[in-house]
Amino acid sequence: MTRIHRVIPVFLVLFLALPSASSIAASEQTERVESATEVLSKIMEIPESAIPPALLSDAQGIAIVPGVIKVGLFVGGQYGRGVLVVRGKGGAWSNPVFISLTSGSIGWQIGAESTDFVIVFKTPRSIEGIMKGQYTLGAEAAAAAGPVGRSVKASTDIELKAEIYSYSRSRGLFAGVSLEGSSMQIDDKSNAAFYEKEGIRPSGILSGKEVKTPASAEKLKKSLEKYAPPAAK
């Protein structure tokens, strides 16, 4: 056997051992889903300052965007990537759809290294906008800083006129914050990588008929079932 013939099998083995680009991308999306699950759990650990259960029970969709990074100081903006889940028939939560969020700087958060955002959508109409691909919060449906605390009742504060409520968590501080004017966009590349299916549309992910549910997505859905069960009728 010549020297070149001995070298070729070695390179072939090394090449096959390398992770594919798609598997690396899928791993990144898995970490994002796991981070979203952790953010939800951390927020709901302290009932006195958590998202009101009554609001979550009535939610038609929830977006969780962990670790949003500030891209400017004093004057600038913030950018992050996360997931959106939608309540289906019977109150069950869908598979996560990957999204990106771009927002302007928020005064009291200036100087924070990163911020977690949770956005609660109260109506089907507020969900339909983002399903078109890109959506500006507050443009088609009213958006506002969300109320906090388990004592908030649906018959009082949550009988609000806004269709979208947003929250932030930074350095242990959790509070309602207005994201009106922020842009939310479907992240098609992340969807394709996570579900290992090129060209998959958000509708196919939400229906659950065109993709398998990865383990990390199943954990997120179970966490949502715990903290955001459907409202009793």
Stockholm file with secondary structure:
# STOCKHOLM 1.0

chainA/1-233         MTRIHRVIPVFLVLFLALPSASSIAASEQTERVESATEVLSKIMEIPESAIPPALLSDAQGIAIVPGVIKVGLFVGGQYGRGVLVVRGKGGAWSNPVFISLTSGSIGWQIGAESTDFVIVFKTPRSIEGIMKGQYTLGAEAAAAAGPVGRSVKASTDIELKAEIYSYSRSRGLFAGVSLEGSSMQIDDKSNAAFYEKEGIRPSGILSGKEVKTPASAEKLKKSLEKYAPPAAK
#=GR chainA/1-233 SS CCHHHHHHHHHHHHHHHSCCHHHHHHHHHHHHHHHHHHHHHHHHTSGGGSCCHHHHHHCSEEEEEEEEEECSSSSCEEEEEEEEEEBCGGGCBCCCEEEEEEEECCGGGTTCSEEEEEEEECSHHHHHHHHTSEEETTTSSCEEECCCSTTCCTTTTTSCSCSEEEEEEETTEEEECCCTTCEEEECHHHHHHHHTCTTCCHHHHHHSSSSCCCHHHHHHHHHHHHHSCCCCC
#=GC SS_cons         CCHHHHHHHHHHHHHHHSCCHHHHHHHHHHHHHHHHHHHHHHHHTSGGGSCCHHHHHHCSEEEEEEEEEECSSSSCEEEEEEEEEEBCGGGCBCCCEEEEEEEECCGGGTTCSEEEEEEEECSHHHHHHHHTSEEETTTSSCEEECCCSTTCCTTTTTSCSCSEEEEEEETTEEEECCCTTCEEEECHHHHHHHHTCTTCCHHHHHHSSSSCCCHHHHHHHHHHHHHSCCCCC
//
